[in-house]
Amino acid sequence: MNDLLWLGAAAGLFVLLHVAVAAYLYRSAAADGPDHAGEYIPTQADERPTGPADERVPCPTCGVPNDPSYRFCRRCVADLSAGLSSSAGGDGRKRLGS
């Protein structure tokens, strides 16, 4: 019977501790001010300039226009530095050692 009493006391203390922590977190979140979770904050990557479509490099495999600074296609990850020669013969993959 004594063990059951200790178990009940431990469970009650556990619940009381969790309620106290939840109340503390709720109050501190309310004191921080309004919630800005839904706001869009632009990043530096969003501010990158986009040039005209003719400055883009088309992928030799899938044809998607890519930024000239890209080494690999943004859609199919094909090597853009290989140029059109890789699409002329085979599947565009290189063998090891060649």
Biopython code that builds the backbone (N, CA, C, O; Angstrom):
import numpy as np
from Bio.PDB.StructureBuilder import StructureBuilder

atoms = [
    (1, "MET", "N", (0.823, -1.194, 0.000)),
    (1, "MET", "CA", (0.000, 0.000, 0.000)),
    (1, "MET", "C", (0.863, 1.252, 0.000)),
    (1, "MET", "O", (0.519, 2.256, -0.624)),
    (2, "ASN", "N", (1.979, 1.185, 0.699)),
    (2, "ASN", "CA", (2.885, 2.321, 0.783)),
    (2, "ASN", "C", (3.483, 2.646, -0.590)),
    (2, "ASN", "O", (3.681, 3.814, -0.924)),
    (3, "ASP", "N", (3.770, 1.606, -1.384)),
    (3, "ASP", "CA", (4.316, 1.821, -2.728)),
    (3, "ASP", "C", (3.301, 2.507, -3.637)),
    (3, "ASP", "O", (3.662, 3.346, -4.462)),
    (4, "LEU", "N", (2.039, 2.148, -3.478)),
    (4, "LEU", "CA", (0.986, 2.756, -4.281)),
    (4, "LEU", "C", (0.824, 4.235, -3.944)),
    (4, "LEU", "O", (0.551, 5.049, -4.825)),
    (5, "LEU", "N", (0.990, 4.575, -2.688)),
    (5, "LEU", "CA", (0.910, 5.969, -2.260)),
    (5, "LEU", "C", (2.052, 6.779, -2.862)),
    (5, "LEU", "O", (1.844, 7.904, -3.317)),
    (6, "TRP", "N", (3.246, 6.219, -2.866)),
    (6, "TRP", "CA", (4.396, 6.914, -3.468)),
    (6, "TRP", "C", (4.216, 7.089, -4.975)),
    (6, "TRP", "O", (4.570, 8.127, -5.535)),
    (7, "LEU", "N", (3.676, 6.086, -5.609)),
    (7, "LEU", "CA", (3.434, 6.164, -7.052)),
    (7, "LEU", "C", (2.412, 7.256, -7.378)),
    (7, "LEU", "O", (2.591, 8.007, -8.337)),
    (8, "GLY", "N", (1.359, 7.344, -6.595)),
    (8, "GLY", "CA", (0.354, 8.389, -6.796)),
    (8, "GLY", "C", (0.925, 9.775, -6.556)),
    (8, "GLY", "O", (0.609, 10.714, -7.286)),
    (9, "ALA", "N", (1.763, 9.908, -5.538)),
    (9, "ALA", "CA", (2.383, 11.202, -5.248)),
    (9, "ALA", "C", (3.337, 11.606, -6.367)),
    (9, "ALA", "O", (3.387, 12.777, -6.743)),
    (10, "ALA", "N", (4.085, 10.662, -6.896)),
    (10, "ALA", "CA", (5.017, 10.958, -7.987)),
    (10, "ALA", "C", (4.251, 11.363, -9.246)),
    (10, "ALA", "O", (4.658, 12.291, -9.945)),
    (11, "ALA", "N", (3.153, 10.680, -9.537)),
    (11, "ALA", "CA", (2.345, 11.024, -10.711)),
    (11, "ALA", "C", (1.722, 12.404, -10.551)),
    (11, "ALA", "O", (1.688, 13.181, -11.505)),
    (12, "GLY", "N", (1.232, 12.713, -9.365)),
    (12, "GLY", "CA", (0.657, 14.033, -9.110)),
    (12, "GLY", "C", (1.692, 15.133, -9.235)),
    (12, "GLY", "O", (1.407, 16.192, -9.794)),
    (13, "LEU", "N", (2.891, 14.897, -8.722)),
    (13, "LEU", "CA", (3.974, 15.873, -8.827)),
    (13, "LEU", "C", (4.392, 16.064, -10.286)),
    (13, "LEU", "O", (4.707, 17.178, -10.706)),
    (14, "PHE", "N", (4.391, 14.987, -11.046)),
    (14, "PHE", "CA", (4.732, 15.043, -12.465)),
    (14, "PHE", "C", (3.737, 15.924, -13.221)),
    (14, "PHE", "O", (4.142, 16.779, -14.010)),
    (15, "VAL", "N", (2.459, 15.723, -12.988)),
    (15, "VAL", "CA", (1.420, 16.520, -13.650)),
    (15, "VAL", "C", (1.515, 17.975, -13.217)),
    (15, "VAL", "O", (1.421, 18.872, -14.055)),
    (16, "LEU", "N", (1.698, 18.225, -11.929)),
    (16, "LEU", "CA", (1.804, 19.587, -11.414)),
    (16, "LEU", "C", (2.996, 20.319, -12.025)),
    (16, "LEU", "O", (2.894, 21.497, -12.365)),
    (17, "LEU", "N", (4.108, 19.635, -12.162)),
    (17, "LEU", "CA", (5.298, 20.234, -12.761)),
    (17, "LEU", "C", (5.043, 20.607, -14.224)),
    (17, "LEU", "O", (5.451, 21.682, -14.663)),
    (18, "HIS", "N", (4.381, 19.745, -14.972)),
    (18, "HIS", "CA", (4.091, 20.033, -16.376)),
    (18, "HIS", "C", (3.110, 21.197, -16.528)),
    (18, "HIS", "O", (3.241, 21.996, -17.455)),
    (19, "VAL", "N", (2.151, 21.296, -15.646)),
    (19, "VAL", "CA", (1.211, 22.420, -15.695)),
    (19, "VAL", "C", (1.947, 23.721, -15.402)),
    (19, "VAL", "O", (1.683, 24.738, -16.044)),
    (20, "ALA", "N", (2.861, 23.701, -14.445)),
    (20, "ALA", "CA", (3.625, 24.904, -14.112)),
    (20, "ALA", "C", (4.513, 25.335, -15.276)),
    (20, "ALA", "O", (4.607, 26.528, -15.565)),
    (21, "VAL", "N", (5.162, 24.393, -15.945)),
    (21, "VAL", "CA", (6.020, 24.721, -17.090)),
    (21, "VAL", "C", (5.178, 25.261, -18.242)),
    (21, "VAL", "O", (5.582, 26.223, -18.895)),
    (22, "ALA", "N", (4.029, 24.669, -18.504)),
    (22, "ALA", "CA", (3.155, 25.141, -19.581)),
    (22, "ALA", "C", (2.657, 26.555, -19.297)),
    (22, "ALA", "O", (2.596, 27.380, -20.209)),
    (23, "ALA", "N", (2.302, 26.848, -18.051)),
    (23, "ALA", "CA", (1.849, 28.197, -17.693)),
    (23, "ALA", "C", (2.977, 29.204, -17.863)),
    (23, "ALA", "O", (2.749, 30.314, -18.345)),
    (24, "TYR", "N", (4.184, 28.830, -17.473)),
    (24, "TYR", "CA", (5.333, 29.727, -17.622)),
    (24, "TYR", "C", (5.599, 30.028, -19.099)),
    (24, "TYR", "O", (5.814, 31.184, -19.464)),
    (25, "LEU", "N", (5.587, 29.015, -19.939)),
    (25, "LEU", "CA", (5.834, 29.215, -21.365)),
    (25, "LEU", "C", (4.722, 30.030, -22.020)),
    (25, "LEU", "O", (4.990, 30.838, -22.909)),
    (26, "TYR", "N", (3.492, 29.828, -21.594)),
    (26, "TYR", "CA", (2.375, 30.590, -22.152)),
    (26, "TYR", "C", (2.511, 32.068, -21.801)),
    (26, "TYR", "O", (2.295, 32.931, -22.652)),
    (27, "ARG", "N", (2.866, 32.360, -20.560)),
    (27, "ARG", "CA", (3.023, 33.755, -20.139)),
    (27, "ARG", "C", (4.203, 34.417, -20.834)),
    (27, "ARG", "O", (4.103, 35.576, -21.238)),
    (28, "SER", "N", (5.310, 33.716, -20.982)),
    (28, "SER", "CA", (6.478, 34.324, -21.626)),
    (28, "SER", "C", (6.226, 34.556, -23.114)),
    (28, "SER", "O", (6.739, 35.523, -23.678)),
    (29, "ALA", "N", (5.450, 33.693, -23.757)),
    (29, "ALA", "CA", (5.121, 33.893, -25.168)),
    (29, "ALA", "C", (4.175, 35.077, -25.332)),
    (29, "ALA", "O", (4.280, 35.818, -26.310)),
    (30, "ALA", "N", (3.258, 35.264, -24.398)),
    (30, "ALA", "CA", (2.328, 36.391, -24.469)),
    (30, "ALA", "C", (3.052, 37.705, -24.208)),
    (30, "ALA", "O", (2.660, 38.738, -24.750)),
    (31, "ALA", "N", (4.092, 37.688, -23.395)),
    (31, "ALA", "CA", (4.835, 38.907, -23.075)),
    (31, "ALA", "C", (5.756, 39.326, -24.215)),
    (31, "ALA", "O", (6.175, 40.482, -24.271)),
    (32, "ASP", "N", (6.077, 38.413, -25.119)),
    (32, "ASP", "CA", (6.984, 38.724, -26.227)),
    (32, "ASP", "C", (6.346, 39.629, -27.266)),
    (32, "ASP", "O", (7.062, 40.261, -28.043)),
    (33, "GLY", "N", (5.057, 39.710, -27.304)),
    (33, "GLY", "CA", (4.382, 40.548, -28.290)),
    (33, "GLY", "C", (3.608, 39.701, -29.277)),
    (33, "GLY", "O", (3.393, 38.511, -29.046)),
    (34, "PRO", "N", (3.188, 40.309, -30.379)),
    (34, "PRO", "CA", (2.368, 39.582, -31.351)),
    (34, "PRO", "C", (3.160, 38.468, -32.031)),
    (34, "PRO", "O", (4.382, 38.530, -32.163)),
    (35, "ASP", "N", (2.429, 37.468, -32.448)),
    (35, "ASP", "CA", (3.036, 36.321, -33.121)),
    (35, "ASP", "C", (3.257, 36.667, -34.590)),
    (35, "ASP", "O", (2.330, 37.107, -35.269)),
    (36, "HIS", "N", (4.460, 36.472, -35.076)),
    (36, "HIS", "CA", (4.802, 36.777, -36.465)),
    (36, "HIS", "C", (5.046, 35.504, -37.270)),
    (36, "HIS", "O", (5.808, 35.519, -38.237)),
    (37, "ALA", "N", (4.414, 34.419, -36.884)),
    (37, "ALA", "CA", (4.676, 33.139, -37.537)),
    (37, "ALA", "C", (4.211, 33.118, -38.988)),
    (37, "ALA", "O", (4.821, 32.426, -39.803)),
    (38, "GLY", "N", (3.166, 33.841, -39.341)),
    (38, "GLY", "CA", (2.658, 33.811, -40.703)),
    (38, "GLY", "C", (3.271, 34.845, -41.614)),
    (38, "GLY", "O", (2.953, 34.881, -42.802)),
    (39, "GLU", "N", (4.144, 35.689, -41.089)),
    (39, "GLU", "CA", (4.736, 36.747, -41.902)),
    (39, "GLU", "C", (5.823, 36.208, -42.810)),
    (39, "GLU", "O", (6.558, 35.292, -42.441)),
    (40, "TYR", "N", (5.921, 36.782, -43.999)),
    (40, "TYR", "CA", (6.978, 36.419, -44.937)),
    (40, "TYR", "C", (8.124, 37.396, -44.770)),
    (40, "TYR", "O", (7.939, 38.609, -44.881)),
    (41, "ILE", "N", (9.293, 36.873, -44.506)),
    (41, "ILE", "CA", (10.487, 37.699, -44.370)),
    (41, "ILE", "C", (11.419, 37.331, -45.516)),
    (41, "ILE", "O", (11.930, 36.211, -45.551)),
    (42, "PRO", "N", (11.656, 38.250, -46.460)),
    (42, "PRO", "CA", (12.512, 37.917, -47.600)),
    (42, "PRO", "C", (13.952, 37.671, -47.162)),
    (42, "PRO", "O", (14.462, 38.319, -46.248)),
    (43, "THR", "N", (14.580, 36.740, -47.824)),
    (43, "THR", "CA", (15.976, 36.433, -47.538)),
    (43, "THR", "C", (16.838, 36.956, -48.670)),
    (43, "THR", "O", (16.335, 37.436, -49.686)),
    (44, "GLN", "N", (18.131, 36.856, -48.482)),
    (44, "GLN", "CA", (19.056, 37.341, -49.504)),
    (44, "GLN", "C", (18.922, 36.527, -50.790)),
    (44, "GLN", "O", (19.119, 37.063, -51.881)),
    (45, "ALA", "N", (18.591, 35.252, -50.676)),
    (45, "ALA", "CA", (18.426, 34.412, -51.864)),
    (45, "ALA", "C", (17.221, 34.855, -52.691)),
    (45, "ALA", "O", (17.220, 34.696, -53.912)),
    (46, "ASP", "N", (16.193, 35.410, -52.040)),
    (46, "ASP", "CA", (15.019, 35.880, -52.765)),
    (46, "ASP", "C", (15.306, 37.146, -53.552)),
    (46, "ASP", "O", (14.605, 37.440, -54.521)),
    (47, "GLU", "N", (16.317, 37.895, -53.159)),
    (47, "GLU", "CA", (16.604, 39.179, -53.775)),
    (47, "GLU", "C", (17.588, 39.091, -54.931)),
    (47, "GLU", "O", (18.060, 40.119, -55.417)),
    (48, "ARG", "N", (17.902, 37.896, -55.373)),
    (48, "ARG", "CA", (18.863, 37.723, -56.455)),
    (48, "ARG", "C", (18.255, 38.214, -57.756)),
    (48, "ARG", "O", (17.104, 37.899, -58.059)),
    (49, "PRO", "N", (19.008, 38.978, -58.526)),
    (49, "PRO", "CA", (18.444, 39.528, -59.764)),
    (49, "PRO", "C", (18.215, 38.437, -60.805)),
    (49, "PRO", "O", (19.012, 37.509, -60.947)),
    (50, "THR", "N", (17.128, 38.570, -61.513)),
    (50, "THR", "CA", (16.833, 37.636, -62.592)),
    (50, "THR", "C", (16.929, 38.385, -63.904)),
    (50, "THR", "O", (16.288, 39.419, -64.093)),
    (51, "GLY", "N", (17.724, 37.861, -64.795)),
    (51, "GLY", "CA", (17.932, 38.500, -66.089)),
    (51, "GLY", "C", (16.904, 38.029, -67.094)),
    (51, "GLY", "O", (16.041, 37.212, -66.770)),
    (52, "PRO", "N", (16.989, 38.532, -68.301)),
    (52, "PRO", "CA", (16.080, 38.086, -69.358)),
    (52, "PRO", "C", (16.272, 36.604, -69.654)),
    (52, "PRO", "O", (17.304, 36.020, -69.322)),
    (53, "ALA", "N", (15.274, 36.011, -70.277)),
    (53, "ALA", "CA", (15.311, 34.571, -70.549)),
    (53, "ALA", "C", (16.432, 34.195, -71.502)),
    (53, "ALA", "O", (16.896, 33.055, -71.477)),
    (54, "ASP", "N", (16.892, 35.143, -72.360)),
    (54, "ASP", "CA", (17.947, 34.792, -73.308)),
    (54, "ASP", "C", (19.306, 34.660, -72.622)),
    (54, "ASP", "O", (20.235, 34.119, -73.222)),
    (55, "GLU", "N", (19.450, 35.134, -71.389)),
    (55, "GLU", "CA", (20.700, 34.962, -70.651)),
    (55, "GLU", "C", (20.768, 33.609, -69.964)),
    (55, "GLU", "O", (21.809, 33.251, -69.414)),
    (56, "ARG", "N", (19.699, 32.865, -69.984)),
    (56, "ARG", "CA", (19.655, 31.553, -69.347)),
    (56, "ARG", "C", (20.297, 30.511, -70.251)),
    (56, "ARG", "O", (20.295, 30.648, -71.475)),
    (57, "VAL", "N", (20.845, 29.471, -69.636)),
    (57, "VAL", "CA", (21.477, 28.377, -70.374)),
    (57, "VAL", "C", (20.521, 27.188, -70.357)),
    (57, "VAL", "O", (20.195, 26.681, -69.283)),
    (58, "PRO", "N", (20.063, 26.729, -71.533)),
    (58, "PRO", "CA", (19.155, 25.583, -71.533)),
    (58, "PRO", "C", (19.905, 24.288, -71.222)),
    (58, "PRO", "O", (21.041, 24.092, -71.655)),
    (59, "CYS", "N", (19.256, 23.423, -70.474)),
    (59, "CYS", "CA", (19.848, 22.126, -70.143)),
    (59, "CYS", "C", (19.859, 21.253, -71.390)),
    (59, "CYS", "O", (18.842, 21.168, -72.078)),
    (60, "PRO", "N", (20.982, 20.597, -71.707)),
    (60, "PRO", "CA", (21.028, 19.736, -72.890)),
    (60, "PRO", "C", (20.190, 18.468, -72.735)),
    (60, "PRO", "O", (19.874, 17.815, -73.729)),
    (61, "THR", "N", (19.831, 18.116, -71.510)),
    (61, "THR", "CA", (19.065, 16.896, -71.288)),
    (61, "THR", "C", (17.565, 17.139, -71.259)),
    (61, "THR", "O", (16.811, 16.470, -71.966)),
    (62, "CYS", "N", (17.123, 18.107, -70.433)),
    (62, "CYS", "CA", (15.677, 18.317, -70.279)),
    (62, "CYS", "C", (15.192, 19.636, -70.857)),
    (62, "CYS", "O", (13.983, 19.830, -70.989)),
    (63, "GLY", "N", (16.101, 20.562, -71.210)),
    (63, "GLY", "CA", (15.722, 21.813, -71.850)),
    (63, "GLY", "C", (15.304, 22.933, -70.918)),
    (63, "GLY", "O", (14.915, 24.000, -71.392)),
    (64, "VAL", "N", (15.368, 22.733, -69.619)),
    (64, "VAL", "CA", (14.971, 23.771, -68.666)),
    (64, "VAL", "C", (16.012, 24.886, -68.664)),
    (64, "VAL", "O", (17.208, 24.602, -68.606)),
    (65, "PRO", "N", (15.585, 26.153, -68.725)),
    (65, "PRO", "CA", (16.556, 27.251, -68.675)),
    (65, "PRO", "C", (17.163, 27.379, -67.280)),
    (65, "PRO", "O", (16.451, 27.362, -66.276)),
    (66, "ASN", "N", (18.480, 27.506, -67.233)),
    (66, "ASN", "CA", (19.215, 27.603, -65.970)),
    (66, "ASN", "C", (20.024, 28.885, -65.931)),
    (66, "ASN", "O", (20.339, 29.464, -66.970)),
    (67, "ASP", "N", (20.356, 29.321, -64.737)),
    (67, "ASP", "CA", (21.203, 30.486, -64.546)),
    (67, "ASP", "C", (22.589, 30.178, -65.116)),
    (67, "ASP", "O", (23.059, 29.049, -64.972)),
    (68, "PRO", "N", (23.258, 31.138, -65.756)),
    (68, "PRO", "CA", (24.576, 30.870, -66.339)),
    (68, "PRO", "C", (25.631, 30.439, -65.318)),
    (68, "PRO", "O", (26.614, 29.797, -65.688)),
    (69, "SER", "N", (25.445, 30.778, -64.045)),
    (69, "SER", "CA", (26.430, 30.395, -63.031)),
    (69, "SER", "C", (26.246, 28.961, -62.542)),
    (69, "SER", "O", (27.103, 28.448, -61.823)),
    (70, "TYR", "N", (25.146, 28.304, -62.913)),
    (70, "TYR", "CA", (24.897, 26.931, -62.469)),
    (70, "TYR", "C", (25.812, 25.966, -63.204)),
    (70, "TYR", "O", (26.078, 26.125, -64.395)),
    (71, "ARG", "N", (26.289, 24.965, -62.478)),
    (71, "ARG", "CA", (27.089, 23.916, -63.099)),
    (71, "ARG", "C", (26.211, 22.709, -63.439)),
    (71, "ARG", "O", (26.490, 21.966, -64.379)),
    (72, "PHE", "N", (25.143, 22.531, -62.653)),
    (72, "PHE", "CA", (24.229, 21.415, -62.860)),
    (72, "PHE", "C", (22.811, 21.948, -63.058)),
    (72, "PHE", "O", (22.462, 23.005, -62.531)),
    (73, "CYS", "N", (22.006, 21.227, -63.809)),
    (73, "CYS", "CA", (20.629, 21.623, -64.084)),
    (73, "CYS", "C", (19.819, 21.635, -62.796)),
    (73, "CYS", "O", (19.975, 20.759, -61.945)),
    (74, "ARG", "N", (18.952, 22.635, -62.659)),
    (74, "ARG", "CA", (18.152, 22.746, -61.448)),
    (74, "ARG", "C", (17.019, 21.733, -61.401)),
    (74, "ARG", "O", (16.453, 21.503, -60.332)),
    (75, "ARG", "N", (16.669, 21.119, -62.531)),
    (75, "ARG", "CA", (15.600, 20.124, -62.531)),
    (75, "ARG", "C", (16.136, 18.693, -62.549)),
    (75, "ARG", "O", (15.773, 17.888, -61.692)),
    (76, "CYS", "N", (17.000, 18.368, -63.522)),
    (76, "CYS", "CA", (17.424, 16.970, -63.681)),
    (76, "CYS", "C", (18.854, 16.718, -63.210)),
    (76, "CYS", "O", (19.316, 15.578, -63.269)),
    (77, "VAL", "N", (19.558, 17.729, -62.753)),
    (77, "VAL", "CA", (20.910, 17.655, -62.216)),
    (77, "VAL", "C", (21.923, 17.171, -63.256)),
    (77, "VAL", "O", (22.945, 16.587, -62.895)),
    (78, "ALA", "N", (21.652, 17.406, -64.532)),
    (78, "ALA", "CA", (22.617, 17.072, -65.578)),
    (78, "ALA", "C", (23.758, 18.080, -65.540)),
    (78, "ALA", "O", (23.569, 19.226, -65.130)),
    (79, "ASP", "N", (24.929, 17.657, -65.963)),
    (79, "ASP", "CA", (26.108, 18.526, -65.978)),
    (79, "ASP", "C", (25.965, 19.532, -67.111)),
    (79, "ASP", "O", (25.929, 19.149, -68.280)),
    (80, "LEU", "N", (25.883, 20.820, -66.773)),
    (80, "LEU", "CA", (25.720, 21.864, -67.786)),
    (80, "LEU", "C", (27.041, 22.234, -68.439)),
    (80, "LEU", "O", (27.048, 22.808, -69.528)),
    (81, "SER", "N", (28.165, 21.918, -67.794)),
    (81, "SER", "CA", (29.461, 22.272, -68.374)),
    (81, "SER", "C", (29.815, 21.369, -69.548)),
    (81, "SER", "O", (30.697, 21.705, -70.338)),
    (82, "ALA", "N", (29.141, 20.228, -69.674)),
    (82, "ALA", "CA", (29.418, 19.305, -70.776)),
    (82, "ALA", "C", (28.865, 19.843, -72.089)),
    (82, "ALA", "O", (29.327, 19.450, -73.160)),
    (83, "GLY", "N", (27.889, 20.730, -72.020)),
    (83, "GLY", "CA", (27.323, 21.323, -73.233)),
    (83, "GLY", "C", (26.451, 20.345, -73.988)),
    (83, "GLY", "O", (25.969, 19.365, -73.419)),
    (84, "LEU", "N", (26.250, 20.606, -75.260)),
    (84, "LEU", "CA", (25.385, 19.774, -76.081)),
    (84, "LEU", "C", (26.038, 18.472, -76.496)),
    (84, "LEU", "O", (25.352, 17.578, -76.992)),
    (85, "SER", "N", (27.346, 18.335, -76.309)),
    (85, "SER", "CA", (28.026, 17.115, -76.742)),
    (85, "SER", "C", (27.585, 15.903, -75.946)),
    (85, "SER", "O", (27.610, 14.788, -76.465)),
    (86, "SER", "N", (27.175, 16.095, -74.678)),
    (86, "SER", "CA", (26.771, 14.945, -73.876)),
    (86, "SER", "C", (25.424, 14.390, -74.311)),
    (86, "SER", "O", (25.151, 13.208, -74.105)),
    (87, "SER", "N", (24.570, 15.229, -74.912)),
    (87, "SER", "CA", (23.268, 14.723, -75.332)),
    (87, "SER", "C", (23.321, 14.125, -76.735)),
    (87, "SER", "O", (22.348, 13.513, -77.177)),
    (88, "ALA", "N", (24.438, 14.291, -77.445)),
    (88, "ALA", "CA", (24.530, 13.803, -78.815)),
    (88, "ALA", "C", (24.615, 12.289, -78.868)),
    (88, "ALA", "O", (24.044, 11.682, -79.774)),
    (89, "GLY", "N", (25.298, 11.668, -77.940)),
    (89, "GLY", "CA", (25.428, 10.226, -77.983)),
    (89, "GLY", "C", (25.320, 9.628, -76.599)),
    (89, "GLY", "O", (25.954, 10.114, -75.661)),
    (90, "GLY", "N", (24.534, 8.591, -76.459)),
    (90, "GLY", "CA", (24.397, 7.916, -75.182)),
    (90, "GLY", "C", (23.449, 8.643, -74.247)),
    (90, "GLY", "O", (22.650, 9.484, -74.659)),
    (91, "ASP", "N", (23.563, 8.293, -72.979)),
    (91, "ASP", "CA", (22.655, 8.875, -71.997)),
    (91, "ASP", "C", (23.292, 10.025, -71.228)),
    (91, "ASP", "O", (22.706, 10.494, -70.251)),
    (92, "GLY", "N", (24.469, 10.497, -71.630)),
    (92, "GLY", "CA", (25.086, 11.653, -70.993)),
    (92, "GLY", "C", (25.936, 11.324, -69.784)),
    (92, "GLY", "O", (26.506, 12.223, -69.166)),
    (93, "ARG", "N", (26.030, 10.033, -69.431)),
    (93, "ARG", "CA", (26.837, 9.657, -68.270)),
    (93, "ARG", "C", (28.241, 9.285, -68.712)),
    (93, "ARG", "O", (28.435, 8.739, -69.799)),
    (94, "LYS", "N", (29.215, 9.581, -67.868)),
    (94, "LYS", "CA", (30.599, 9.229, -68.167)),
    (94, "LYS", "C", (30.987, 8.003, -67.361)),
    (94, "LYS", "O", (30.538, 7.817, -66.230)),
    (95, "ARG", "N", (31.817, 7.182, -67.952)),
    (95, "ARG", "CA", (32.297, 6.000, -67.245)),
    (95, "ARG", "C", (33.508, 6.370, -66.411)),
    (95, "ARG", "O", (34.266, 7.275, -66.762)),
    (96, "LEU", "N", (33.684, 5.668, -65.311)),
    (96, "LEU", "CA", (34.851, 5.900, -64.463)),
    (96, "LEU", "C", (36.115, 5.508, -65.209)),
    (96, "LEU", "O", (36.151, 4.472, -65.873)),
    (97, "GLY", "N", (37.132, 6.316, -65.106)),
    (97, "GLY", "CA", (38.406, 6.017, -65.737)),
    (97, "GLY", "C", (38.505, 6.488, -67.173)),
    (97, "GLY", "O", (39.546, 6.301, -67.802)),
    (98, "SER", "N", (37.471, 7.084, -67.708)),
    (98, "SER", "CA", (37.564, 7.550, -69.101)),
    (98, "SER", "C", (37.513, 9.052, -69.175)),
    (98, "SER", "O", (37.578, 9.619, -70.265)),
]
sb = StructureBuilder()
sb.init_structure("model")
sb.init_model(0)
sb.init_chain("A")
sb.init_seg("    ")
for serial, (resi, resn, name, xyz) in enumerate(atoms, 1):
    if name == "N":
        sb.init_residue(resn, " ", resi, " ")
    sb.init_atom(name, np.array(xyz, "f"), 0.0, 1.0, " ", f" {name:<3s}", serial, name[0])
structure = sb.get_structure()
